[in-house]
Amino acid sequence: MSSMRSFFRGAWSSPVRLDGKTVIITGSNTGIGKETARDLAKRGARVILACRDLEKAEAARKELVEDSGNPDIVVKKLDLSDTKSVKEFAEVINTEEKQLNILINNAGIMMCPYLKTADGFEMQFGVNHLGHFLLTYLLLDLIKRSAPARIVNVASVAHTWGSIRLDDINSEKSYAPRRAYGQSKLANILSTRSLAKRLQGTGVTVYSLHPGVVRSELWRNLSKPIQIAVNIFSLFTKTTMQGAQTSIYCAVEHQLEGQSGGYYSGCAPARCSREASDDEMAQKLWELSCQMLGINWD
Ligand SMILES: NC(=O)c1ccc[n+]([C@@H]2O[C@H](COP(=O)([O-])OP(=O)(O)OC[C@H]3O[C@@H](n4cnc5c(N)ncnc54)[C@H](OP(=O)(O)O)[C@@H]3O)[C@@H](O)[C@H]2O)c1
């Protein structure tokens, strides 16, 4: 089913409307996030573009308002590589927004040189996992009050490239960009499982997904030949609009109501690696993430 859907890319569609609902999408000034925002805006949602670069985000906002005909698209500053920015963003949302029905943790960085976040976390783990983990924690009361509500974590098939290195989570002893990206995406899937368990009975459901191999700016840190190859082999890769479909599916598909914690690809349930289904590791990662962020989240 999933592979058939992948073959007929973009085949899934849904008439679901989101009038009166509020959505936050991180990293939505470009790529998959921007196309997800475009679709959900067309469905009538109030869309909050949570982005680190306000200039790029404002340009995206203008384009999306014009294209969707929905004026209720706003930009809010969020830099996931700095917990201070995550806390400030959450404070603004918790103060100004009456509800939050869909949170899409989409922003991501792939295979960058060794860098640390403002808090000293390895950049890919810090942005892709810890930044979103903290954001979700800080917005969770509002999300619960808005139930039925959904949290969508954009992971990747690249979760198979790494493992959770509990003894060197920040890759200080050794750094391999690909392995660190894999670790961060594995963390997205494991924390989705853990969160789903904790949210049982709240009306808030959680999903993780692989969007496909997508021609976006994600490849910016890779060598030019690889970037060119991604574009040349366009038959095997997706446009950002096609790449957004599984995020949109997880955000709106009626059939997913009541299901939580799963991993999706090609707008269908998908199989993740054995490591990504390891509940013991999921719990260890949860505890470590809380400890690193200095939060108490049981
Ligand atoms: N493209 C693929 O083939 C593929 C495959 C599997 C999974 N994914 C996942 O899909 C998601 C979206 O990626 P994409 O392909 O759309 O990549 P993209 O075009 O590079 O977009 C990534 C977005 O994340 C934002 N971002 C990066 N660091 C951030 C930070 N510190 N704080 C806030 N925002 C930040 C970027 O903002 P700036 O524009 O300011 O940098 C951009 O808006 C990612 O989670 C990625 O891991 C993509």
The ligand as an SDF file (V2000), in Angstrom:
LIG
                    3D

 48 52  0  0  0  0  0  0  0  0999 V2000
   14.4270   16.8610    1.9800 N   0  0  0  0  0  0  0  0  0  0  0  0
   14.4390   15.5570    2.2230 C   0  0  0  0  0  0  0  0  0  0  0  0
   14.7820   14.7410    1.3490 O   0  0  0  0  0  0  0  0  0  0  0  0
   14.0480   15.0330    3.5890 C   0  0  0  0  0  0  0  0  0  0  0  0
   14.0520   13.6470    3.7840 C   0  0  0  0  0  0  0  0  0  0  0  0
   13.7070   13.1550    5.0400 C   0  0  0  0  0  0  0  0  0  0  0  0
   13.3570   14.0280    6.0460 C   0  0  0  0  0  0  0  0  0  0  0  0
   13.3820   15.3790    5.8370 N   0  0  0  0  0  0  0  0  0  0  0  0
   13.0250   16.2570    6.9590 C   0  0  0  0  0  0  0  0  0  0  0  0
   12.0500   17.1940    6.5240 O   0  0  0  0  0  0  0  0  0  0  0  0
   12.1290   18.3650    7.3370 C   0  0  0  0  0  0  0  0  0  0  0  0
   12.0630   19.5980    6.4560 C   0  0  0  0  0  0  0  0  0  0  0  0
   13.2260   19.6130    5.6480 O   0  0  0  0  0  0  0  0  0  0  0  0
   13.2990   20.2580    4.1900 P   0  0  0  0  0  0  0  0  0  0  0  0
   13.6820   19.1570    3.2810 O   0  0  0  0  0  0  0  0  0  0  0  0
   12.1010   21.0730    3.9120 O   0  0  0  0  0  0  0  0  0  0  0  0
   14.5960   21.1770    4.3840 O   0  0  0  0  0  0  0  0  0  0  0  0
   14.8580   22.7500    4.1280 P   0  0  0  0  0  0  0  0  0  0  0  0
   14.3210   23.1550    2.8060 O   0  0  0  0  0  0  0  0  0  0  0  0
   16.3100   22.9410    4.4010 O   0  0  0  0  0  0  0  0  0  0  0  0
   13.9960   23.4370    5.2810 O   0  0  0  0  0  0  0  0  0  0  0  0
   14.3880   23.3090    6.6180 C   0  0  0  0  0  0  0  0  0  0  0  0
   13.7240   24.3720    7.4550 C   0  0  0  0  0  0  0  0  0  0  0  0
   14.2020   24.2440    8.7980 O   0  0  0  0  0  0  0  0  0  0  0  0
   14.6070   25.5280    9.2430 C   0  0  0  0  0  0  0  0  0  0  0  0
   15.6100   25.4920   10.3070 N   0  0  0  0  0  0  0  0  0  0  0  0
   16.8490   24.9880   10.2630 C   0  0  0  0  0  0  0  0  0  0  0  0
   17.4880   25.2180   11.4330 N   0  0  0  0  0  0  0  0  0  0  0  0
   16.6110   25.8880   12.2270 C   0  0  0  0  0  0  0  0  0  0  0  0
   16.6690   26.4470   13.5240 C   0  0  0  0  0  0  0  0  0  0  0  0
   17.7920   26.4020   14.2690 N   0  0  0  0  0  0  0  0  0  0  0  0
   15.5760   27.0550   14.0390 N   0  0  0  0  0  0  0  0  0  0  0  0
   14.4520   27.1580   13.2930 C   0  0  0  0  0  0  0  0  0  0  0  0
   14.3430   26.6840   12.0410 N   0  0  0  0  0  0  0  0  0  0  0  0
   15.4130   26.0630   11.5090 C   0  0  0  0  0  0  0  0  0  0  0  0
   15.1590   26.2000    7.9940 C   0  0  0  0  0  0  0  0  0  0  0  0
   15.2590   27.6070    8.1740 O   0  0  0  0  0  0  0  0  0  0  0  0
   16.3010   28.4940    7.2770 P   0  0  0  0  0  0  0  0  0  0  0  0
   15.7090   28.5930    5.9140 O   0  0  0  0  0  0  0  0  0  0  0  0
   16.3620   29.7930    8.0020 O   0  0  0  0  0  0  0  0  0  0  0  0
   17.6030   27.7540    7.2720 O   0  0  0  0  0  0  0  0  0  0  0  0
   14.0820   25.7960    6.9980 C   0  0  0  0  0  0  0  0  0  0  0  0
   12.9570   26.6140    7.1470 O   0  0  0  0  0  0  0  0  0  0  0  0
   13.4050   18.2330    8.1580 C   0  0  0  0  0  0  0  0  0  0  0  0
   13.0840   17.8410    9.4710 O   0  0  0  0  0  0  0  0  0  0  0  0
   14.1670   17.1230    7.4640 C   0  0  0  0  0  0  0  0  0  0  0  0
   15.0250   16.4200    8.3380 O   0  0  0  0  0  0  0  0  0  0  0  0
   13.6910   15.8860    4.6200 C   0  0  0  0  0  0  0  0  0  0  0  0
  1  2  1  0
  2  3  2  0
  2  4  1  0
  4  5  1  0
  4 48  2  0
  5  6  2  0
  6  7  1  0
  7  8  2  0
  8  9  1  0
  8 48  1  0
  9 10  1  0
  9 46  1  0
 10 11  1  0
 11 12  1  0
 11 44  1  0
 12 13  1  0
 13 14  1  0
 14 15  2  0
 14 16  1  0
 14 17  1  0
 17 18  1  0
 18 19  2  0
 18 20  1  0
 18 21  1  0
 21 22  1  0
 22 23  1  0
 23 24  1  0
 23 42  1  0
 24 25  1  0
 25 26  1  0
 25 36  1  0
 26 27  1  0
 26 35  1  0
 27 28  2  0
 28 29  1  0
 29 30  1  0
 29 35  2  0
 30 31  1  0
 30 32  2  0
 32 33  1  0
 33 34  2  0
 34 35  1  0
 36 37  1  0
 36 42  1  0
 37 38  1  0
 38 39  2  0
 38 40  1  0
 38 41  1  0
 42 43  1  0
 44 45  1  0
 44 46  1  0
 46 47  1  0
M  CHG  2   8   1  16  -1
M  END
$$$$
